[in-house]
Amino acid sequence: MNTSTTLRFDEKVALVTGASSGLGRATALLFAQRGAKVVVSDIAIEAGHQTVALIREQGGDAHFIACNVADEAEVIALIQQTIAHYGRLDCAVNNAGIGGLWHPSHTYPSDNFEKVFSVNTMGVFYCMKAEIQVMLKQKSGAIVNVSSVAGLAGFPSNMAYSASKHAVVGMTKTAGLEYAKKGIRVNAACPVFTITPMVTGMFEVIGDYKDKLEASIPMKRFGQPNEVAEAIVWLCSDAASFMTGHAMPIDGGMMAE
């Protein structure tokens, strides 16, 4: 099997949550460019349809399904509708997530902590649970959960986000072990700050601290959505066939220090 073949997704179906903008949109577009039929999912309906339109403009095949991943019933419906529309699910990227507030841990608002966990952690759990049930029947599949470097190290003043993303890594490792012999691979992508709407919104809150964050990255710059998307799509591809239970930093060298 040559490299060009292992990086293609012809006749395969990929689901990307949080695909209306930023990293999710970049990942959905790249899957389509590599031949996949793509299910675009998000709570942002109009922007989700825009992602589908972009894919179709490039000659790709895409379908939008609205879903709030914090609601298990909606997640179950998302997977059912994916199967009803395309007949299978080969790759799933559980990307939908939110940032938390910036507060020291001793003053962190409990309601926001719960909100962040409901999307970033419970949402990934609900998605994996439903996706794996389909993939077990197929005896094949690849899942990538989007965590963060904040899921590999502490993230001062944002306990909720860091804790939720650490949980994603833990769930990834657990599921990777559970299904390693069943044809299902589960990995996590752990990007550093990437120029997406969520991160640029964070920059507006933290002000000059943005420069310190950028300086802390060995490459001295933030990531771009397409750079992270390339790694995510690779993890889903046959080129990564011996990779499971892995949390991959995509971070300009930050976690190497």
Secondary structure by P-SEA (a helix, b strand, c coil): cccccccccccbbbbbccccccaaaaaaaaaaaaccbbbbbccaaaaaaaaaaaaaaacccbbbbbbccccaaaaaaaaaaaaaacccccbbbccccccccccccccccaaaaaaaaacaaaaaaaaaaaaaaaaaaaccbbbbbbbcccccccccccaaaaaaaaaaaaaaaaaaaacccccbbbbbbbbcccccaaaaaaaaaaccaaaaaaaaccccccccaaaaaaaaaaaaccccccccccccccccccccc
